[in-house]
Amino acid sequence: MSVNNPNWKPKIVAFCCNWCSYAGADLAGSGRMNYPADVKIIRVPCSCRVNPLFILRAFERGADGVIICGCHPGDCHYTSGNYYARRRLTMLFSLLDYLGIERDRTRVEWVSAAEGAKFAKTMNEFVETIYSLGENRKLSDIRCKKS
Amino acid sequence: MQKIGVFVCWCGSNIAGTVDVEAVAEAMKTVPGVVFSTHYQYMCSAAGQKLIADAIHEHHLDGIVVASCSPRMHENTFRKTAEAAGLNPYMVEIANIREQCSWIHKDKEEGTAKAIVLAKAAVAKLLHNKPLTAGTSAVTKRCLVIGGGIAGIQTALDVADAGYEVDIVEQRPTIGGRMAQLDKTFPTLDCSACILTPKMVEAAQNEKINIISYAKVEKVDGFVGNFRATIRKKARCVDETKCTGCSLYMNKCPSKKGKDEFNMEMNNRPAIYIPFAQAIPNVAVIDPEQCVKLKTGKCGLCQKVCTAGAIDYTQQDELMEREYGAIVVATGFKPIDPSPLNEYGYAENADVITSLELERLMNAAGPTKGTLLRPSDLKHPHEIVFIQCVGSRCDENTKRGKPYCSKICCMYTAKHAMLIRDKYPDTKVHVFYIDVRTPGKNFDEFYRRAVEQYGVDYIKGMVGKVAREGDKLMVRGSDLISNQQVEIAADLVVLATAIEPDPSARSIGTMLTASMDTNDFFTEAHAKLRPVESPTAGIFLSGVAQGPKDVPETVAQASAAAAKVIGLLAKDHLVTNPCVAGSDELLCNGCSQCEKVCPYGAITYVDKEVRGPGVREVRRVAQVNPAVCQGCGACTVTCPSGAMDLKGFTNQQIMAEVDAICL
């Protein structure tokens, strides 16, 4: 689909938990580990704060991919938040897949505060995947599109 | 409409190098709500902060966005700036345009465009911010130190010295840790026990310090200033208050096949034992796996000889609940098991030993009473090969060891080589090394003494194979400087094994929700500026639990951690995080879902009169205790009626950010 518009740049929303992944992203930054500017990070206290509605909203507003990063299982700052996130998002992703938003447009990754390199690698992979999938049109509200 | 000011920081060239800060400031002027936008070289400087304060006054700003480094760096700085200028500190949002923009992008156009989007998202969020007021919570003025090695002891002594109570929980029957096992310490060649045991005694005698040995922390909940810990004190089968440490039982115990952990399992000990002569508490312990009486019910010899009547085979584990204001992790390390590294033949050959085993072999209280004898035939070794970096500095992909440098091995090997050459001048000593790393006060001088004064033969290169041939160990390696293969017929081979965190560290980290790196070392709050604090408030790091260290560094860090603990315990009240959950009683349908997911038990249900447009009735509704809520937000997503929301990260705020990023 991206073939239609050669200047197309994907919009990618990354929800990062404050304690592990946001710190991991900061570490990727201070280590000057490059990843595409298409990724924009939203800080949340915990991956369990990510309401499925936020993800639906992102797709509705024209996001091409959404990734949620949290602490590794067992390492949640709030003990159990990432387990809730994992369950909720597994459900949501299969629903989105059913709606036509390919499974590869959504991803959950556990990135600790010490894994700057993993953060950058994950983002590079994810952006590449989104490029290969092209623009997402499902669910997006055409009234939200510019021109 | 709120009046918002945007402040774009250059951070010298850190941001301005890849982001056109002027263009960002200019673009932000057109964003609805923004009435003032500017840029400055260093927003965090006094001049930068004054610029912000002046703009708040001049333009009557309701909120500010600072586009700068990560909020983990300067969010607090700018909140204080705003507060001093009369603004609510929670009317501040940070757009992270350094770590998450300028530092990772090279193209200036791309970086500028992204910085604008990030700043717009911050403004979008800020438009929904509400002023928040922090509450306070009391501080329990007692400290828990997990681990009783030199790190834990030093932290405990310093905290106790400031007048606060400290509990040391040690998993082994005695405090002292790894340092107690060392023979001498570099670079002074002090006798390790001679400098450690006075500290152990001092800890035992300090009335503020309570040593809970042979115990483990089973559960911790609560938060900074208000932790609650459950400690399991394992049954020693010996009454600590009665035992005099006389050791009369030693020869009576019929079960003498226990592995002596203190001597690295190189000799045996009875089922009832005291780990070493200077142990604290100097109280015997019965190994339940080994004791005949506990296993079969028939024996009881130690009870017969004990004149103090201290032996109690029926003793049970004791569970203690204690409250603490601060927790220090001082769990220390263990050397790795080199058996999987086949080329060194550690598993097959008794005469291939680790450095810590050599330490015991050279110690007067060790299995050979301090005479250097090789384990297989108890003969004096005449040619010894040391191999460095065993399991350290390995390529992570090969899974053959640790990626990090264990830091202490170069120095202790120089020490071992020097001591052996000093005591047994007829012994030849070779050291295979990759690099010799001796930064530290008097360290390089020490290493050079080993080479120049004691004639230790350092060979740059790795060992490919250690194999037994007759009563010799053939060590085959390469000498990278002369570019030749070398073969040495050694009597004893010593492996400088990597050190790794104690196996208990992982579960303790999980229990404390203190983050760890991939090697299970505890992560510090900031690698450079907050090296003794965990990112989890109220948890402090002491010693090797945080990363490889030698004794002086460990002691320095232990005292630093103590200073941080004292700073915390000296406060009567702590300011709590106001970003907590809150329920809209009009929307709450009393389903109890939020109560179930709350990890802190902060949500309770009460019958309450609810008043609203057209509503006035008594209903069962959720209520959040803001002092207990930690602000994770699990309840907000679980709530089917959308009554629960999280202050500082409300649904509206996050949706606004999503919109700003996607549009």
Interface residues (C-beta under 8 A of the other chain):
Chain A: K11 V13 W19 C20 Y22 A23 A25 D26 A28 G29 S30 R32 M33 N34 Y35 A37 K40 I41 I42 R43 V44 P45 C46 C48 R49 V50 N51 P52 L53 F54 R57 A58 R61 G62 A63 C71 G74 D75 C76 H77 Y78 T79 S80 G81 Y84 R88 S112 A113 A114 E115 A120 C144 K146
Chain B: S70 P71 R72 N96 R98 E99 Q100 C101 W103 I104 H105 K106 D107 E110 G111 A113 K114 V117 L118 A121 G509 T510 T513 S515 M516 D517 T518 T523 P535 T536 C579 V597 P599 Q630 G631 C632 G633 A634 T636 V637 T638 L646 F649 N651 I654 M655 E657 V658 D659 I661 C662 L663
